[in-house]
């Protein structure tokens, strides 16, 4: 089990230190929310109907309600995505602990309508996930994606996530440090895991034993 940083925020208190001070990808500056100014900016982004509705925020959410939910446990980490070419906001990404799975987190993103179709969501989420993996800040990442949301399902696949065997078919996940998975575990994590012959698992297990 990886060491997990625990929530530090009290309701209405200061913003906890970010996971990391900031990141840059080829087209984005990725900035953590570290104060109320950043929190207000995040609220302004989710107040855009096409962004907030896609992230399943209430339609009439107020800034005060948003702040209360942010400071109320469990801890949330918000990162703002800045398009470096235009110096305009492109969207945001939010992480918070996944209930019932120790050390796991859920990821949620929102991109402005005019910034869509350029792969910025995948680029920002990928950079954050890579940084979290390197820093060993989580045991795994999960995303809830509607079956009809093909764009987000494509992003989940692009992040290396696989469809969890849940009845609703809406949860995607990836263990952090997936490169360290054994060959049998990799087979088990395939989207079509139920169609993999048992004999293939047995062969994979033998190969893994020989590899040590």
C-alpha positions in Angstrom: 0.0 0.0 0.0 1.4 3.4 -1.0 1.6 6.2 1.6 -1.4 8.5 1.0 -1.5 12.2 2.0 -4.4 12.7 4.3 -7.0 15.5 4.0 -5.8 18.7 5.8 -8.6 21.1 5.1 -11.1 22.2 7.7 -14.5 23.6 6.6 -13.9 27.2 5.7 -10.2 26.9 6.4 -7.2 27.6 4.2 -6.4 25.6 1.1 -4.1 22.7 1.8 -0.7 22.6 0.2 -1.0 21.3 -3.3 0.3 17.9 -4.5 2.8 19.8 -6.6 3.3 23.6 -7.3 2.4 23.3 -11.0 3.1 21.5 -14.2 3.6 22.2 -17.9 2.7 20.0 -20.8 3.4 20.9 -24.5 0.3 23.1 -24.7 -0.9 23.7 -21.1 0.2 25.3 -17.9 -1.4 23.2 -15.1 -2.0 25.3 -12.0 -3.1 24.0 -8.6 -5.8 26.0 -6.7 -3.9 27.3 -3.7 -6.1 30.2 -2.4 -9.6 31.7 -2.6 -8.7 33.5 -5.9 -8.0 30.2 -7.5 -11.1 28.7 -6.0 -13.2 31.5 -7.5 -11.6 31.0 -10.9 -12.5 27.3 -10.7 -16.1 28.2 -9.8 -16.3 30.6 -12.8 -15.2 27.8 -15.1 -17.8 25.3 -13.7 -20.4 28.1 -13.9 -20.2 27.8 -17.7 -23.3 25.6 -18.4 -21.5 23.3 -20.9 -18.7 22.7 -18.4 -20.7 22.4 -15.1 -23.4 20.2 -16.5 -20.8 17.8 -18.0 -19.2 17.6 -14.6 -22.6 17.0 -13.0 -22.5 20.1 -10.8 -25.9 21.4 -9.7 -27.3 24.0 -12.2 -27.8 26.7 -9.5 -24.7 26.0 -7.4 -23.5 29.2 -5.7 -20.0 30.2 -5.0 -20.6 29.8 -1.2 -21.9 26.3 -1.7 -19.0 25.5 -3.9 -16.5 26.7 -1.3 -18.2 24.8 1.5 -18.1 21.6 -0.5 -14.5 22.2 -1.4 -13.4 22.7 2.2 -15.6 19.9 3.6 -13.8 16.5 3.7 -12.7 14.4 2.0 -10.0 16.6 0.5 -10.3 17.8 -3.1 -7.4 18.9 -5.3 -8.3 21.2 -8.2 -6.0 22.1 -11.1 -6.7 24.8 -13.6 -5.7 24.3 -17.2 -4.3 27.3 -19.0 -3.9 27.2 -22.8 -0.4 28.5 -23.3 -0.9 29.5 -26.9 -3.8 31.9 -26.2 -3.2 32.5 -22.5 -6.8 31.7 -21.9 -8.4 29.2 -19.5 -9.1 25.8 -21.1 -10.7 24.0 -18.2 -10.0 22.2 -14.9 -9.3 18.8 -13.4 -10.4 17.7 -9.9 -9.2 14.8 -7.8 -10.7 13.4 -4.6 -10.5 10.2 -2.6 -12.7 7.4 -3.9 -15.0 6.1 -1.2 -14.5 2.4 -0.3 -11.1 2.1 -1.9 -8.3 2.9 0.4 -5.7 5.2 -1.3 -7.6 5.5 -4.6 -8.8 8.7 -6.1 -11.5 9.8 -8.6 -10.7 12.1 -11.5 -13.1 14.6 -13.0 -12.4 17.1 -15.8 -14.2 19.9 -17.7 -13.1 21.7 -20.9 -14.5 24.9 -22.3 -16.6 24.3 -25.4 -14.3 26.4 -27.6 -11.3 24.4 -26.5 -12.7 21.0 -27.2 -11.6 18.7 -30.0 -7.9 19.5 -29.6 -6.9 16.8 -27.1 -6.3 19.2 -24.3 -8.4 17.2 -21.8 -6.3 14.1 -22.4 -3.0 16.1 -22.4 -3.9 17.7 -19.0 -5.1 14.6 -17.3 -2.2 12.6 -18.6 0.4 15.1 -17.3 -1.3 15.1 -13.9 -1.6 11.3 -13.7 2.0 10.9 -14.6 3.0 13.4 -11.9 0.9 11.6 -9.3 2.4 8.3 -10.3 5.9 9.6 -10.0 5.2 11.1 -6.6 3.4 8.0 -5.4 0.4 10.0 -4.2 -2.3 7.5 -5.0 -2.8 3.7 -5.3 -5.1 4.1 -8.3 -7.3 6.4 -10.3 -10.9 5.9 -11.3 -13.4 7.8 -13.5 -17.2 7.5 -13.8 -18.1 7.9 -17.4 -21.6 7.6 -18.9 -21.9 4.8 -21.5 -23.1 7.4 -24.0 -20.2 9.7 -23.4 -17.9 8.4 -26.1 -15.5 11.4 -25.9 -14.7 10.7 -22.2 -14.5 7.0 -22.7 -11.9 7.7 -25.3 -10.0 9.9 -22.8 -10.2 7.1 -20.2 -8.7 4.7 -22.7 -6.0 7.3 -23.5 -5.1 7.4 -19.8 -4.6 3.7 -19.8 -7.8 3.0 -17.9 -9.8 -0.1 -18.4 -13.5 -0.7 -17.9 -14.1 -2.2 -14.5 -16.4 -5.3 -14.4 -19.3 -3.4 -12.8 -22.9 -4.1 -13.9 -23.5 -0.5 -14.9 -20.4 -0.3 -17.1 -19.6 3.3 -16.1 -16.4 2.9 -14.0 -13.0 3.1 -15.5 -9.8 2.6 -13.5 -6.1 2.2 -13.5 -3.8 1.1 -10.7 -1.0 3.7 -10.1 2.3 2.2 -11.2 0.5 0.0 -13.7 3.8 -0.7 -15.4 4.7 -2.8 -12.4 1.7 -5.1 -12.8 2.5 -8.8 -13.5 1.6 -10.2 -16.9 -1.4 -12.1 -15.5 -2.7 -8.9 -13.8 -2.3 -7.1 -17.1 -4.4 -9.7 -18.8 -7.0 -9.4 -16.1 -7.2 -5.6 -16.5 -8.1 -5.8 -20.2 -11.4 -4.3 -21.2 -12.5 -7.7 -22.5 -11.1 -9.6 -19.6 -14.0 -12.0 -19.5 -13.1 -13.3 -23.0 -9.5 -14.1 -22.2 -9.1 -17.9 -22.1 -8.1 -19.4 -18.8 -5.3 -21.2 -20.5 -3.8 -17.8 -21.5 -3.7 -16.8 -17.8 -1.9 -20.0 -17.0 0.7 -19.4 -19.7 1.2 -15.8 -18.5 1.7 -17.0 -15.0 4.4 -19.5 -16.1 6.1 -16.7 -18.1 6.0 -14.4 -15.1 7.6 -17.0 -12.9 10.4 -17.5 -15.3 10.9 -13.7 -15.5 11.2 -13.7 -11.7 
